[in-house]
Amino acid sequence: MLQESLKAYLFQAARYKIIDIYRKNANYRKYLQQLIEHFDTQPHSVIDIIDNKSRAQDLLEAINHLPDRMKQIFMLSRFDHLSIEQISLHLGLSQQTVKNQISEALKILRRFYVGLKTILLVLTISFSL
């Protein structure tokens, strides 16, 4: 009787150990897949990182050239994540004025960015010739 219960206990212990190994292996594979996906979304080289920092610096430079009120509204919207209603209450402006200022700021920044890309393209082409 004691021998059979010991045998059954060892059988069950081995069974649960195998299940634990499979479970840990599955968790390991899932973690490894998440790690691979994470690194696939990150910049792949130092040049990419420098390029991203350069773009961010160019964008901040362009924002600094906006008219003062427009810059203030844009920064409250994009960096402080305030809603149009919150900005209008905070600055004592109508919601439509806030919308117009954000819209105009985005137009100016888009034109700046397109102009910057065009200049970089021309410089790249002229240096490669």
Beta strands, then each sheet from edge to edge (+ up, - down):
end
